[in-house]
Amino acid sequence: MSIIGIILGVIAIGLVFWLRKDQKIHFDLHEGDIHTTRHAYEALMSDFNNYQVKTDRKIVELEKQLEIKTKSSERRMDKMNKSLPSVIRTVVGHIEFARPLDKK
């Protein structure tokens, strides 16, 4: 009976060591996966941050261009509004002094 107990004890100790070794292998594999995943997330965050920075720069540039074009069109409208009375005078002057085509 004592031989069976010793054999079972040795088997139990062997199983404990084997399970610890197997568990360490699994932990190492999971640690490698976690490291790879962390690296991928950091790369994704970096790309997303670069995308945000580029997008913000483009938005600022487009706002500047829009402001420049708006100011340009406002200047043209102001210039046109200043010259409008003289254009109206010349057109109305030609109409007032024109001779009627049908003489009745």
FIDRENVO-574480 format. One record per residue: x, y, z of N, C-alpha, C in turn; residue in three letters; residue number from 1. Coordinates in pm, 1 decimal, always signed. Layout:
<sites>
SITE        npx        npy        npz       capx       capy       capz        cpx        cpy        cpz   res     n
SITE          X          Y          Z          X          Y          Z          X          Y          Z   ala   NUM
...
</sites>
This chain:
<sites>
SITE        npx        npy        npz       capx       capy       capz        cpx        cpy        cpz   res     n
SITE      +81.1     -117.5       +0.0       +0.0       +0.0       +0.0      +87.1     +126.3       +0.0   met     1
SITE     +196.9     +119.8      +73.6     +284.3     +235.6      +78.8     +351.5     +259.8      -56.1   ser     2
SITE     +375.3     +154.3     -133.3     +434.8     +170.3     -266.6     +336.8     +242.0     -357.4   ile     3
SITE     +211.0     +208.0     -349.3     +108.9     +274.6     -430.9     +100.7     +422.1     -390.7   ile     4
SITE     +107.4     +451.9     -263.5     +103.4     +589.6     -216.1     +221.9     +669.2     -266.4   gly     5
SITE     +340.8     +607.6     -263.1     +460.8     +674.8     -312.3     +450.2     +699.5     -462.3   ile     6
SITE     +402.1     +599.8     -535.9     +387.0     +613.1     -682.3     +286.8     +724.5     -712.2   ile     7
SITE     +174.5     +726.2     -642.3      +73.2     +831.0     -664.8     +128.8     +968.8     -626.5   leu     8
SITE     +207.9     +976.0     -521.9     +269.1    +1102.5     -482.2     +366.0    +1154.2     -586.8   gly     9
SITE     +448.6    +1062.9     -640.3     +543.4    +1101.2     -745.2     +467.8    +1146.6     -870.1   val    10
SITE     +359.9    +1074.6     -904.9     +278.7    +1113.7    -1022.1     +216.1    +1250.9     -997.9   ile    11
SITE     +166.4    +1273.7     -876.7     +104.6    +1402.9     -845.3     +207.4    +1515.5     -855.1   ala    12
SITE     +325.7    +1494.9     -800.1     +431.4    +1596.4     -808.3     +471.8    +1619.3     -953.4   ile    13
SITE     +483.0    +1510.1    -1031.0     +515.2    +1523.3    -1173.6     +408.2    +1601.6    -1248.0   gly    14
SITE     +279.5    +1573.9    -1216.6     +170.4    +1648.1    -1280.5     +174.5    +1796.9    -1244.0   leu    15
SITE     +206.3    +1827.4    -1119.6     +214.4    +1967.4    -1077.2     +323.3    +2039.3    -1157.0   val    16
SITE     +440.4    +1978.3    -1166.1     +549.0    +2040.9    -1243.4     +512.5    +2052.9    -1391.9   phe    17
SITE     +449.6    +1948.6    -1448.2     +410.5    +1952.5    -1589.3     +305.9    +2060.6    -1613.8   trp    18
SITE     +206.7    +2071.5    -1523.2     +103.2    +2173.7    -1538.3     +161.2    +2314.7    -1523.5   leu    19
SITE     +258.3    +2331.9    -1431.5     +322.3    +2463.2    -1418.4     +398.6    +2500.4    -1544.6   arg    20
SITE     +468.7    +2401.6    -1600.9     +543.3    +2427.2    -1724.7     +447.1    +2460.1    -1838.0   lys    21
SITE     +337.8    +2386.2    -1849.1     +237.4    +2410.7    -1952.8     +173.0    +2547.6    -1933.1   asp    22
SITE     +144.2    +2581.7    -1807.8      +85.5    +2711.3    -1778.4     +182.7    +2824.4    -1813.0   gln    23
SITE     +309.5    +2807.5    -1785.5     +410.5    +2909.3    -1819.6     +418.7    +2928.6    -1970.5   lys    24
SITE     +412.3    +2818.2    -2046.0     +414.0    +2828.4    -2192.7     +293.0    +2908.0    -2241.3   ile    25
SITE     +175.1    +2878.8    -2185.2      +53.9    +2952.0    -2225.4      +64.3    +3100.1    -2187.3   his    26
SITE     +117.6    +3128.2    -2068.7     +134.2    +3267.6    -2028.2     +230.1    +3340.5    -2121.2   phe    27
SITE     +337.1    +3275.1    -2161.0     +431.8    +3336.6    -2254.1     +366.2    +3365.1    -2388.7   asp    28
SITE     +285.4    +3270.4    -2437.5     +214.2    +3292.4    -2564.6     +116.4    +3409.0    -2552.4   leu    29
SITE      +42.8    +3412.8    -2442.6      -53.0    +3521.8    -2422.7      +18.4    +3655.4    -2406.6   his    30
SITE     +131.8    +3653.1    -2338.2     +209.2    +3776.8    -2322.3     +256.8    +3829.4    -2457.6   glu    31
SITE     +299.6    +3738.4    -2545.7     +339.7    +3778.8    -2681.1     +223.1    +3836.6    -2758.5   gly    32
SITE     +104.5    +3774.5    -2746.5      -14.6    +3826.4    -2813.5      -53.1    +3963.8    -2758.8   asp    33
SITE      -43.8    +3978.2    -2627.5      -77.2    +4107.2    -2565.9      +20.4    +4214.3    -2612.2   ile    34
SITE     +149.3    +4180.1    -2619.1     +250.0    +4275.6    -2665.0     +223.4    +4316.5    -2810.0   his    35
SITE     +191.5    +4218.8    -2894.5     +161.8    +4248.2    -3035.2      +36.7    +4335.0    -3047.9   thr    36
SITE      -65.5    +4302.7    -2969.6     -188.8    +4380.7    -2972.8     -164.2    +4522.7    -2924.3   thr    37
SITE      -86.5    +4538.9    -2817.7      -54.8    +4671.7    -2766.3      +20.8    +4753.9    -2871.2   arg    38
SITE     +115.1    +4689.6    -2938.6     +190.9    +4757.7    -3044.4      +97.7    +4800.6    -3158.1   his    39
SITE       +4.3    +4712.9    -3195.6      -90.6    +4746.9    -3302.1     -180.1    +4862.9    -3260.7   ala    40
SITE     -227.2    +4863.3    -3135.7     -311.1    +4973.8    -3088.2     -234.6    +5105.7    -3085.9   tyr    41
SITE     -109.5    +5099.9    -3044.1      -29.0    +5222.1    -3042.7       -7.5    +5275.4    -3184.3   glu    42
SITE      +15.2    +5185.9    -3279.8      +30.5    +5228.1    -3419.3      -99.9    +5287.3    -3471.2   ala    43
SITE     -211.7    +5226.3    -3435.1     -341.9    +5278.1    -3477.4     -369.0    +5415.2    -3416.7   leu    44
SITE     -334.3    +5432.3    -3288.6     -352.5    +5562.3    -3224.9     -264.9    +5668.0    -3291.2   met    45
SITE     -143.8    +5630.8    -3324.7      -53.0    +5724.8    -3391.0     -108.4    +5765.9    -3527.3   ser    46
SITE     -156.6    +5668.8    -3604.2     -214.8    +5700.3    -3734.7     -337.8    +5789.0    -3719.7   asp    47
SITE     -420.9    +5757.9    -3622.0     -542.0    +5837.8    -3601.9     -506.9    +5979.8    -3559.6   phe    48
SITE     -406.0    +5994.7    -3472.1     -363.8    +6128.7    -3431.5     -308.7    +6206.6    -3550.5   asn    49
SITE     -228.4    +6140.6    -3634.7     -176.7    +6206.7    -3754.1     -290.6    +6247.5    -3846.4   asn    50
SITE     -392.5    +6160.9    -3860.2     -508.1    +6192.8    -3943.6     -580.9    +6315.1    -3887.8   tyr    51
SITE     -598.5    +6319.5    -3755.0     -666.1    +6434.2    -3694.4     -587.5    +6563.3    -3717.1   gln    52
SITE     -456.1    +6556.3    -3702.2     -372.8    +6675.6    -3721.8     -381.7    +6722.8    -3866.5   val    53
SITE     -371.5    +6628.0    -3962.6     -381.4    +6664.9    -4104.2     -517.6    +6724.5    -4134.5   lys    54
SITE     -623.4    +6664.4    -4080.2     -758.2    +6714.2    -4104.8     -775.3    +6853.4    -4046.4   thr    55
SITE     -724.8    +6875.3    -3925.7     -734.5    +7009.0    -3865.9     -659.1    +7112.4    -3948.7   asp    56
SITE     -542.1    +7075.4    -3998.8     -465.7    +7168.2    -4083.3     -542.1    +7199.9    -4211.4   arg    57
SITE     -601.9    +7098.4    -4273.5     -678.5    +7121.0    -4395.7     -798.9    +7209.8    -4368.4   lys    58
SITE     -865.6    +7187.7    -4255.5     -982.1    +7269.7    -4221.4     -940.8    +7415.4    -4202.8   ile    59
SITE     -829.6    +7438.5    -4134.2     -782.1    +7575.8    -4113.5     -747.4    +7640.0    -4247.9   val    60
SITE     -680.4    +7564.2    -4335.6     -643.3    +7616.7    -4467.6     -768.2    +7649.1    -4550.5   glu    61
SITE     -867.7    +7560.6    -4546.7     -991.1    +7587.0    -4620.4    -1065.4    +7707.0    -4564.2   leu    62
SITE    -1064.0    +7723.1    -4432.8    -1128.1    +7840.9    -4373.2    -1058.6    +7968.6    -4417.6   glu    63
SITE     -926.3    +7966.0    -4424.5     -852.2    +8083.6    -4471.6     -887.6    +8115.1    -4615.8   lys    64
SITE     -890.3    +8011.9    -4701.2     -924.1    +8033.3    -4841.7    -1066.1    +8086.5    -4856.4   gln    65
SITE    -1159.5    +8032.9    -4776.7    -1297.4    +8079.4    -4781.7    -1307.2    +8224.7    -4738.5   leu    66
SITE    -1233.4    +8261.9    -4635.1    -1234.2    +8400.0    -4588.8    -1176.9    +8493.9    -4694.5   glu    67
SITE    -1068.6    +8452.0    -4759.3    -1007.6    +8534.2    -4864.3    -1105.5    +8553.2    -4979.8   ile    68
SITE    -1170.6    +8445.0    -5023.0    -1265.6    +8455.9    -5134.5    -1386.4    +8540.2    -5095.8   lys    69
SITE    -1431.4    +8527.8    -4971.9    -1545.1    +8608.1    -4926.9    -1509.4    +8756.0    -4926.5   thr    70
SITE    -1391.9    +8789.0    -4875.8    -1348.9    +8929.4    -4875.2    -1333.9    +8982.8    -5017.0   lys    71
SITE    -1282.4    +8898.5    -5107.1    -1266.3    +8940.7    -5245.6    -1401.2    +8969.2    -5309.6   ser    72
SITE    -1497.3    +8880.0    -5286.7    -1629.7    +8902.9    -5346.2    -1697.8    +9024.1    -5282.5   ser    73
SITE    -1676.6    +9047.2    -5153.4    -1732.7    +9166.6    -5089.7    -1673.0    +9293.1    -5149.0   glu    74
SITE    -1543.3    +9291.5    -5176.4    -1479.6    +9409.0    -5238.3    -1537.1    +9434.5    -5377.2   arg    75
SITE    -1556.5    +9325.2    -5454.4    -1612.8    +9343.0    -5588.5    -1754.9    +9397.9    -5581.1   arg    76
SITE    -1833.4    +9350.0    -5484.6    -1970.4    +9399.9    -5470.8    -1970.0    +9546.7    -5428.9   met    77
SITE    -1879.9    +9584.4    -5338.0    -1870.7    +9725.4    -5297.5    -1831.5    +9812.8    -5415.9   asp    78
SITE    -1735.7    +9766.2    -5494.2    -1691.8    +9842.0    -5611.3    -1806.5    +9855.1    -5711.0   lys    79
SITE    -1882.0    +9745.9    -5729.7    -1993.6    +9748.8    -5823.1    -2103.2    +9842.2    -5772.5   met    80
SITE    -2128.9    +9840.8    -5641.0    -2231.6    +9928.9    -5585.1    -2192.7   +10075.9    -5596.8   asn    81
SITE    -2063.3   +10105.7    -5591.7    -2018.8   +10244.1    -5606.7    -2034.5   +10292.5    -5750.0   lys    82
SITE    -2013.2   +10204.5    -5846.9    -2022.9   +10245.0    -5987.0    -2163.3   +10229.0    -6043.1   ser    83
SITE    -2253.6   +10169.2    -5967.1    -2389.6   +10144.3    -6016.8    -2466.4   +10272.5    -6050.1   leu    84
SITE    -2464.0   +10378.5    -5970.0    -2539.4   +10499.2    -6006.3    -2495.1   +10559.6    -6139.6   pro    85
SITE    -2366.5   +10559.4    -6167.8    -2322.8   +10616.9    -6295.4    -2368.2   +10529.2    -6412.1   ser    86
SITE    -2369.4   +10400.2    -6396.4    -2417.6   +10310.5    -6501.6    -2565.8   +10332.5    -6524.5   val    87
SITE    -2642.0   +10347.5    -6418.0    -2786.2   +10373.0    -6431.1    -2810.6   +10506.3    -6500.4   ile    88
SITE    -2732.4   +10608.5    -6466.1    -2748.3   +10739.3    -6530.3    -2725.6   +10730.6    -6680.5   arg    89
SITE    -2620.2   +10659.7    -6721.1    -2593.3   +10651.7    -6865.0    -2702.7   +10575.6    -6937.5   thr    90
SITE    -2752.4   +10468.4    -6877.9    -2858.7   +10391.4    -6943.3    -2986.7   +10473.3    -6950.6   val    91
SITE    -3024.7   +10534.8    -6840.6    -3147.4   +10615.0    -6839.4    -3131.8   +10735.8    -6930.2   val    92
SITE    -3013.3   +10796.1    -6934.6    -2988.8   +10910.5    -7022.1    -3007.5   +10872.2    -7167.5   gly    93
SITE    -2961.1   +10757.7    -7210.1    -2980.6   +10713.6    -7348.7    -3127.4   +10688.7    -7376.6   his    94
SITE    -3197.0   +10635.5    -7279.4    -3339.2   +10607.8    -7300.9    -3417.9   +10737.7    -7308.0   ile    95
SITE    -3387.1   +10834.5    -7222.3    -3462.1   +10960.2    -7220.5    -3442.8   +11039.3    -7348.3   glu    96
SITE    -3322.0   +11041.7    -7400.3    -3293.7   +11124.3    -7516.6    -3305.9   +11048.1    -7648.3   phe    97
SITE    -3345.5   +10926.4    -7642.1    -3359.6   +10848.7    -7765.5    -3485.5   +10892.6    -7837.8   ala    98
SITE    -3479.8   +10882.0    -7970.0    -3597.3   +10916.3    -8049.4    -3683.6   +10791.7    -8062.3   arg    99
SITE    -3810.3   +10810.2    -8058.3    -3897.4   +10691.5    -8075.7    -3883.7   +10639.3    -8217.8   pro   100
SITE    -3884.8   +10508.4    -8231.8    -3868.6   +10447.3    -8364.0    -3996.3   +10454.7    -8444.5   leu   101
SITE    -4107.7   +10440.3    -8382.0    -4233.5   +10447.4    -8456.7    -4289.3   +10589.0    -8440.5   asp   102
SITE    -4296.9   +10657.7    -8548.2    -4340.9   +10797.7    -8546.6    -4488.5   +10801.6    -8576.5   lys   103
SITE    -4566.1   +10814.0    -8476.9    -4711.3   +10821.1    -8494.5    -4764.9   +10953.9    -8453.9   lys   104
</sites>
